[in-house]
Amino acid sequence: MDALRYQDAEIQSVDDQRTNVSLSLDSWQWLVLNLAFLDADFHITEGTTFTTACQTFAHRLLSATTPTP
């Protein structure tokens, strides 16, 4: 998992299609960008602050693609 190779990550295979990754973070901001460029589907299961930050970033990107009248 190249996007996380320099991070404190615990990576566990769940099955042939899924992997569970647990991270220890000092700052989550770098992770938002790494996930945005990750070429895989993912699901965030914990971290209210991080989940909210990802939702805010997603809305900001979506708004940037909406044509203005």
Gaussian input, Z-matrix of N, CA and C with variables (Angstrom, degrees):
# hf/3-21g

backbone

0 1
 N
 C     1     B1
 C     2     B2     1     A1
 N     3     B3     2     A2     1     D1
 C     4     B4     3     A3     2     D2
 C     5     B5     4     A4     3     D3
 N     6     B6     5     A5     4     D4
 C     7     B7     6     A6     5     D5
 C     8     B8     7     A7     6     D6
 N     9     B9     8     A8     7     D7
 C    10    B10     9     A9     8     D8
 C    11    B11    10    A10     9     D9
 N    12    B12    11    A11    10    D10
 C    13    B13    12    A12    11    D11
 C    14    B14    13    A13    12    D12
 N    15    B15    14    A14    13    D13
 C    16    B16    15    A15    14    D14
 C    17    B17    16    A16    15    D15
 N    18    B18    17    A17    16    D16
 C    19    B19    18    A18    17    D17
 C    20    B20    19    A19    18    D18
 N    21    B21    20    A20    19    D19
 C    22    B22    21    A21    20    D20
 C    23    B23    22    A22    21    D21
 N    24    B24    23    A23    22    D22
 C    25    B25    24    A24    23    D23
 C    26    B26    25    A25    24    D24
 N    27    B27    26    A26    25    D25
 C    28    B28    27    A27    26    D26
 C    29    B29    28    A28    27    D27
 N    30    B30    29    A29    28    D28
 C    31    B31    30    A30    29    D29
 C    32    B32    31    A31    30    D30
 N    33    B33    32    A32    31    D31
 C    34    B34    33    A33    32    D32
 C    35    B35    34    A34    33    D33
 N    36    B36    35    A35    34    D34
 C    37    B37    36    A36    35    D35
 C    38    B38    37    A37    36    D36
 N    39    B39    38    A38    37    D37
 C    40    B40    39    A39    38    D38
 C    41    B41    40    A40    39    D39
 N    42    B42    41    A41    40    D40
 C    43    B43    42    A42    41    D41
 C    44    B44    43    A43    42    D42
 N    45    B45    44    A44    43    D43
 C    46    B46    45    A45    44    D44
 C    47    B47    46    A46    45    D45
 N    48    B48    47    A47    46    D46
 C    49    B49    48    A48    47    D47
 C    50    B50    49    A49    48    D48
 N    51    B51    50    A50    49    D49
 C    52    B52    51    A51    50    D50
 C    53    B53    52    A52    51    D51
 N    54    B54    53    A53    52    D52
 C    55    B55    54    A54    53    D53
 C    56    B56    55    A55    54    D54
 N    57    B57    56    A56    55    D55
 C    58    B58    57    A57    56    D56
 C    59    B59    58    A58    57    D57
 N    60    B60    59    A59    58    D58
 C    61    B61    60    A60    59    D59
 C    62    B62    61    A61    60    D60
 N    63    B63    62    A62    61    D61
 C    64    B64    63    A63    62    D62
 C    65    B65    64    A64    63    D63
 N    66    B66    65    A65    64    D64
 C    67    B67    66    A66    65    D65
 C    68    B68    67    A67    66    D66
 N    69    B69    68    A68    67    D67
 C    70    B70    69    A69    68    D68
 C    71    B71    70    A70    69    D69
 N    72    B72    71    A71    70    D70
 C    73    B73    72    A72    71    D71
 C    74    B74    73    A73    72    D72
 N    75    B75    74    A74    73    D73
 C    76    B76    75    A75    74    D74
 C    77    B77    76    A76    75    D75
 N    78    B78    77    A77    76    D76
 C    79    B79    78    A78    77    D77
 C    80    B80    79    A79    78    D78
 N    81    B81    80    A80    79    D79
 C    82    B82    81    A81    80    D80
 C    83    B83    82    A82    81    D81
 N    84    B84    83    A83    82    D82
 C    85    B85    84    A84    83    D83
 C    86    B86    85    A85    84    D84
 N    87    B87    86    A86    85    D85
 C    88    B88    87    A87    86    D86
 C    89    B89    88    A88    87    D87
 N    90    B90    89    A89    88    D88
 C    91    B91    90    A90    89    D89
 C    92    B92    91    A91    90    D90
 N    93    B93    92    A92    91    D91
 C    94    B94    93    A93    92    D92
 C    95    B95    94    A94    93    D93
 N    96    B96    95    A95    94    D94
 C    97    B97    96    A96    95    D95
 C    98    B98    97    A97    96    D96
 N    99    B99    98    A98    97    D97
 C   100   B100    99    A99    98    D98
 C   101   B101   100   A100    99    D99
 N   102   B102   101   A101   100   D100
 C   103   B103   102   A102   101   D101
 C   104   B104   103   A103   102   D102
 N   105   B105   104   A104   103   D103
 C   106   B106   105   A105   104   D104
 C   107   B107   106   A106   105   D105
 N   108   B108   107   A107   106   D106
 C   109   B109   108   A108   107   D107
 C   110   B110   109   A109   108   D108
 N   111   B111   110   A110   109   D109
 C   112   B112   111   A111   110   D110
 C   113   B113   112   A112   111   D111
 N   114   B114   113   A113   112   D112
 C   115   B115   114   A114   113   D113
 C   116   B116   115   A115   114   D114
 N   117   B117   116   A116   115   D115
 C   118   B118   117   A117   116   D116
 C   119   B119   118   A118   117   D117
 N   120   B120   119   A119   118   D118
 C   121   B121   120   A120   119   D119
 C   122   B122   121   A121   120   D120
 N   123   B123   122   A122   121   D121
 C   124   B124   123   A123   122   D122
 C   125   B125   124   A124   123   D123
 N   126   B126   125   A125   124   D124
 C   127   B127   126   A126   125   D125
 C   128   B128   127   A127   126   D126
 N   129   B129   128   A128   127   D127
 C   130   B130   129   A129   128   D128
 C   131   B131   130   A130   129   D129
 N   132   B132   131   A131   130   D130
 C   133   B133   132   A132   131   D131
 C   134   B134   133   A133   132   D132
 N   135   B135   134   A134   133   D133
 C   136   B136   135   A135   134   D134
 C   137   B137   136   A136   135   D135
 N   138   B138   137   A137   136   D136
 C   139   B139   138   A138   137   D137
 C   140   B140   139   A139   138   D138
 N   141   B141   140   A140   139   D139
 C   142   B142   141   A141   140   D140
 C   143   B143   142   A142   141   D141
 N   144   B144   143   A143   142   D142
 C   145   B145   144   A144   143   D143
 C   146   B146   145   A145   144   D144
 N   147   B147   146   A146   145   D145
 C   148   B148   147   A147   146   D146
 C   149   B149   148   A148   147   D147
 N   150   B150   149   A149   148   D148
 C   151   B151   150   A150   149   D149
 C   152   B152   151   A151   150   D150
 N   153   B153   152   A152   151   D151
 C   154   B154   153   A153   152   D152
 C   155   B155   154   A154   153   D153
 N   156   B156   155   A155   154   D154
 C   157   B157   156   A156   155   D155
 C   158   B158   157   A157   156   D156
 N   159   B159   158   A158   157   D157
 C   160   B160   159   A159   158   D158
 C   161   B161   160   A160   159   D159
 N   162   B162   161   A161   160   D160
 C   163   B163   162   A162   161   D161
 C   164   B164   163   A163   162   D162
 N   165   B165   164   A164   163   D163
 C   166   B166   165   A165   164   D164
 C   167   B167   166   A166   165   D165
 N   168   B168   167   A167   166   D166
 C   169   B169   168   A168   167   D167
 C   170   B170   169   A169   168   D168
 N   171   B171   170   A170   169   D169
 C   172   B172   171   A171   170   D170
 C   173   B173   172   A172   171   D171
 N   174   B174   173   A173   172   D172
 C   175   B175   174   A174   173   D173
 C   176   B176   175   A175   174   D174
 N   177   B177   176   A176   175   D175
 C   178   B178   177   A177   176   D176
 C   179   B179   178   A178   177   D177
 N   180   B180   179   A179   178   D178
 C   181   B181   180   A180   179   D179
 C   182   B182   181   A181   180   D180
 N   183   B183   182   A182   181   D181
 C   184   B184   183   A183   182   D182
 C   185   B185   184   A184   183   D183
 N   186   B186   185   A185   184   D184
 C   187   B187   186   A186   185   D185
 C   188   B188   187   A187   186   D186
 N   189   B189   188   A188   187   D187
 C   190   B190   189   A189   188   D188
 C   191   B191   190   A190   189   D189
 N   192   B192   191   A191   190   D190
 C   193   B193   192   A192   191   D191
 C   194   B194   193   A193   192   D192
 N   195   B195   194   A194   193   D193
 C   196   B196   195   A195   194   D194
 C   197   B197   196   A196   195   D195
 N   198   B198   197   A197   196   D196
 C   199   B199   198   A198   197   D197
 C   200   B200   199   A199   198   D198
 N   201   B201   200   A200   199   D199
 C   202   B202   201   A201   200   D200
 C   203   B203   202   A202   201   D201
 N   204   B204   203   A203   202   D202
 C   205   B205   204   A204   203   D203
 C   206   B206   205   A205   204   D204

   B1=1.4491
   B2=1.5297
   B3=1.3095
   B4=1.4613
   B5=1.5228
   B6=1.3160
   B7=1.4654
   B8=1.5269
   B9=1.3072
   B10=1.4696
   B11=1.5187
   B12=1.3193
   B13=1.4635
   B14=1.5256
   B15=1.3291
   B16=1.4623
   B17=1.5286
   B18=1.3184
   B19=1.4556
   B20=1.5212
   B21=1.3269
   B22=1.4585
   B23=1.5232
   B24=1.3424
   B25=1.4600
   B26=1.5264
   B27=1.3185
   B28=1.4614
   B29=1.5224
   B30=1.3306
   B31=1.4644
   B32=1.5232
   B33=1.3414
   B34=1.4645
   B35=1.5232
   B36=1.3081
   B37=1.4542
   B38=1.5241
   B39=1.3330
   B40=1.4636
   B41=1.5253
   B42=1.3262
   B43=1.4589
   B44=1.5311
   B45=1.3283
   B46=1.4650
   B47=1.5252
   B48=1.3156
   B49=1.4654
   B50=1.5226
   B51=1.3338
   B52=1.4605
   B53=1.5216
   B54=1.3344
   B55=1.4562
   B56=1.5171
   B57=1.3128
   B58=1.4561
   B59=1.5309
   B60=1.3390
   B61=1.4590
   B62=1.5179
   B63=1.3277
   B64=1.4658
   B65=1.5158
   B66=1.3275
   B67=1.4593
   B68=1.5130
   B69=1.3138
   B70=1.4623
   B71=1.5179
   B72=1.3212
   B73=1.4677
   B74=1.5153
   B75=1.3189
   B76=1.4609
   B77=1.5235
   B78=1.3252
   B79=1.4579
   B80=1.5221
   B81=1.3121
   B82=1.4583
   B83=1.5292
   B84=1.3360
   B85=1.4598
   B86=1.5321
   B87=1.3323
   B88=1.4569
   B89=1.5178
   B90=1.3366
   B91=1.4578
   B92=1.5242
   B93=1.3295
   B94=1.4615
   B95=1.5282
   B96=1.3169
   B97=1.4641
   B98=1.5245
   B99=1.3186
   B100=1.4636
   B101=1.5190
   B102=1.3125
   B103=1.4584
   B104=1.5231
   B105=1.3254
   B106=1.4647
   B107=1.5227
   B108=1.3269
   B109=1.4619
   B110=1.5225
   B111=1.3112
   B112=1.4586
   B113=1.5228
   B114=1.3088
   B115=1.4637
   B116=1.5300
   B117=1.3331
   B118=1.4656
   B119=1.5199
   B120=1.3067
   B121=1.4542
   B122=1.5220
   B123=1.3150
   B124=1.4597
   B125=1.5123
   B126=1.3239
   B127=1.4667
   B128=1.5181
   B129=1.3230
   B130=1.4626
   B131=1.5243
   B132=1.3223
   B133=1.4677
   B134=1.5176
   B135=1.3246
   B136=1.4646
   B137=1.5161
   B138=1.2929
   B139=1.4530
   B140=1.5166
   B141=1.3210
   B142=1.4618
   B143=1.5231
   B144=1.3190
   B145=1.4618
   B146=1.5208
   B147=1.3172
   B148=1.4599
   B149=1.5303
   B150=1.3223
   B151=1.4644
   B152=1.5218
   B153=1.3050
   B154=1.4656
   B155=1.5182
   B156=1.3207
   B157=1.4703
   B158=1.5291
   B159=1.3213
   B160=1.4716
   B161=1.5242
   B162=1.3223
   B163=1.4700
   B164=1.5205
   B165=1.3186
   B166=1.4609
   B167=1.5238
   B168=1.3289
   B169=1.4605
   B170=1.5221
   B171=1.3238
   B172=1.4711
   B173=1.5233
   B174=1.3212
   B175=1.4678
   B176=1.5243
   B177=1.3227
   B178=1.4609
   B179=1.5310
   B180=1.3212
   B181=1.4725
   B182=1.5248
   B183=1.3161
   B184=1.4566
   B185=1.5195
   B186=1.3261
   B187=1.4621
   B188=1.5190
   B189=1.3028
   B190=1.4680
   B191=1.5283
   B192=1.3285
   B193=1.4582
   B194=1.5200
   B195=1.3227
   B196=1.4592
   B197=1.5270
   B198=1.3504
   B199=1.4710
   B200=1.5391
   B201=1.2964
   B202=1.4671
   B203=1.5185
   B204=1.3220
   B205=1.4669
   B206=1.5233
   A1=107.18
   A2=115.21
   A3=121.67
   A4=114.01
   A5=117.97
   A6=120.73
   A7=111.86
   A8=117.23
   A9=121.23
   A10=113.06
   A11=118.68
   A12=120.83
   A13=114.03
   A14=118.34
   A15=120.36
   A16=112.16
   A17=116.94
   A18=121.27
   A19=110.00
   A20=115.54
   A21=121.71
   A22=107.16
   A23=116.00
   A24=121.06
   A25=110.37
   A26=114.82
   A27=121.62
   A28=106.23
   A29=116.64
   A30=121.70
   A31=108.69
   A32=114.93
   A33=120.99
   A34=109.40
   A35=116.61
   A36=121.47
   A37=108.96
   A38=116.71
   A39=121.72
   A40=108.67
   A41=116.03
   A42=123.25
   A43=107.77
   A44=118.10
   A45=121.14
   A46=113.25
   A47=117.13
   A48=121.66
   A49=114.52
   A50=117.83
   A51=120.11
   A52=112.27
   A53=113.91
   A54=122.55
   A55=107.88
   A56=117.29
   A57=122.29
   A58=108.20
   A59=115.82
   A60=120.93
   A61=108.60
   A62=116.19
   A63=122.13
   A64=107.42
   A65=116.28
   A66=121.16
   A67=111.36
   A68=115.74
   A69=122.73
   A70=105.97
   A71=116.67
   A72=120.76
   A73=112.43
   A74=115.57
   A75=121.08
   A76=108.68
   A77=115.23
   A78=122.22
   A79=108.32
   A80=117.96
   A81=121.85
   A82=112.97
   A83=119.52
   A84=121.48
   A85=112.49
   A86=117.82
   A87=120.55
   A88=110.67
   A89=117.29
   A90=121.20
   A91=111.83
   A92=118.13
   A93=121.19
   A94=110.11
   A95=116.95
   A96=120.28
   A97=112.10
   A98=117.72
   A99=119.74
   A100=111.56
   A101=117.29
   A102=120.42
   A103=111.97
   A104=116.78
   A105=120.38
   A106=111.30
   A107=117.11
   A108=121.21
   A109=113.26
   A110=118.13
   A111=122.23
   A112=109.21
   A113=117.08
   A114=121.35
   A115=110.33
   A116=115.20
   A117=121.29
   A118=108.57
   A119=115.93
   A120=120.24
   A121=108.11
   A122=116.84
   A123=120.47
   A124=109.26
   A125=115.48
   A126=122.47
   A127=107.95
   A128=117.41
   A129=122.83
   A130=107.55
   A131=116.54
   A132=119.54
   A133=114.10
   A134=118.31
   A135=120.16
   A136=110.63
   A137=115.47
   A138=120.98
   A139=112.29
   A140=116.71
   A141=121.69
   A142=111.83
   A143=118.46
   A144=121.35
   A145=110.46
   A146=116.14
   A147=120.22
   A148=111.17
   A149=117.35
   A150=121.09
   A151=110.47
   A152=117.87
   A153=122.40
   A154=110.70
   A155=117.59
   A156=121.31
   A157=110.93
   A158=117.17
   A159=120.55
   A160=111.18
   A161=117.27
   A162=120.37
   A163=111.01
   A164=117.29
   A165=121.71
   A166=110.95
   A167=116.79
   A168=121.63
   A169=110.68
   A170=116.69
   A171=121.12
   A172=111.20
   A173=117.41
   A174=120.98
   A175=111.10
   A176=116.67
   A177=121.30
   A178=110.58
   A179=116.87
   A180=120.45
   A181=111.39
   A182=116.77
   A183=120.91
   A184=111.34
   A185=116.51
   A186=120.74
   A187=110.78
   A188=117.45
   A189=121.04
   A190=111.55
   A191=117.54
   A192=120.48
   A193=113.40
   A194=116.72
   A195=121.55
   A196=109.15
   A197=116.80
   A198=118.33
   A199=111.93
   A200=116.69
   A201=121.16
   A202=108.96
   A203=117.12
   A204=120.37
   A205=112.84
   D1=89.08
   D2=-174.22
   D3=-59.19
   D4=-35.47
   D5=-176.90
   D6=-62.91
   D7=-22.94
   D8=-176.04
   D9=-116.07
   D10=12.21
   D11=-171.78
   D12=-63.55
   D13=-24.86
   D14=-178.76
   D15=-104.03
   D16=13.02
   D17=-176.91
   D18=-108.01
   D19=161.65
   D20=175.71
   D21=-80.54
   D22=87.58
   D23=-173.93
   D24=-122.68
   D25=137.81
   D26=171.45
   D27=-105.07
   D28=115.70
   D29=-173.95
   D30=-114.13
   D31=125.12
   D32=-178.62
   D33=-129.41
   D34=132.10
   D35=175.40
   D36=-73.97
   D37=130.80
   D38=177.05
   D39=-93.37
   D40=-47.53
   D41=175.96
   D42=-159.84
   D43=-166.54
   D44=-177.63
   D45=-64.85
   D46=-20.65
   D47=-175.30
   D48=-110.75
   D49=-15.21
   D50=-172.17
   D51=-130.67
   D52=148.01
   D53=176.64
   D54=-133.73
   D55=140.01
   D56=175.71
   D57=-103.67
   D58=128.80
   D59=-179.42
   D60=-122.09
   D61=125.00
   D62=174.56
   D63=-111.27
   D64=131.02
   D65=-176.63
   D66=-119.25
   D67=145.64
   D68=169.70
   D69=-106.50
   D70=117.94
   D71=-172.82
   D72=-119.31
   D73=139.72
   D74=167.05
   D75=-86.63
   D76=-36.34
   D77=-179.14
   D78=-145.59
   D79=131.52
   D80=-176.62
   D81=-88.52
   D82=-10.25
   D83=-175.08
   D84=-58.52
   D85=-41.98
   D86=179.69
   D87=-61.82
   D88=-33.13
   D89=-175.24
   D90=-68.70
   D91=-34.69
   D92=178.69
   D93=-57.00
   D94=-47.10
   D95=-179.86
   D96=-68.76
   D97=-40.79
   D98=177.48
   D99=-60.84
   D100=-41.48
   D101=178.46
   D102=-68.65
   D103=-34.91
   D104=179.02
   D105=-61.51
   D106=-32.52
   D107=-179.21
   D108=-96.88
   D109=-0.28
   D110=179.31
   D111=-69.10
   D112=130.01
   D113=-178.79
   D114=-91.63
   D115=57.22
   D116=179.60
   D117=-161.37
   D118=151.14
   D119=173.80
   D120=-74.09
   D121=148.40
   D122=178.84
   D123=-149.98
   D124=163.98
   D125=178.75
   D126=-135.98
   D127=131.21
   D128=178.57
   D129=-92.09
   D130=123.67
   D131=-174.83
   D132=-106.20
   D133=-16.04
   D134=-178.50
   D135=-144.80
   D136=161.34
   D137=174.57
   D138=97.45
   D139=85.45
   D140=-178.27
   D141=-58.01
   D142=-44.32
   D143=-179.91
   D144=-62.73
   D145=-43.88
   D146=-179.45
   D147=-68.13
   D148=-42.77
   D149=178.38
   D150=-59.75
   D151=-44.55
   D152=178.29
   D153=-63.05
   D154=-42.08
   D155=178.29
   D156=-62.22
   D157=-41.52
   D158=178.24
   D159=-65.45
   D160=-40.28
   D161=177.48
   D162=-63.58
   D163=-42.25
   D164=178.03
   D165=-61.96
   D166=-44.83
   D167=179.02
   D168=-63.65
   D169=-42.85
   D170=179.09
   D171=-61.98
   D172=-43.87
   D173=178.43
   D174=-64.17
   D175=-39.11
   D176=178.43
   D177=-62.90
   D178=-44.49
   D179=177.81
   D180=-65.46
   D181=-42.39
   D182=178.89
   D183=-62.89
   D184=-41.62
   D185=178.38
   D186=-63.76
   D187=-33.29
   D188=-179.07
   D189=-68.49
   D190=-20.81
   D191=-179.16
   D192=-96.07
   D193=-5.26
   D194=-179.80
   D195=-85.50
   D196=121.95
   D197=179.76
   D198=-62.53
   D199=140.85
   D200=175.56
   D201=-92.48
   D202=142.82
   D203=-178.40
   D204=-69.06

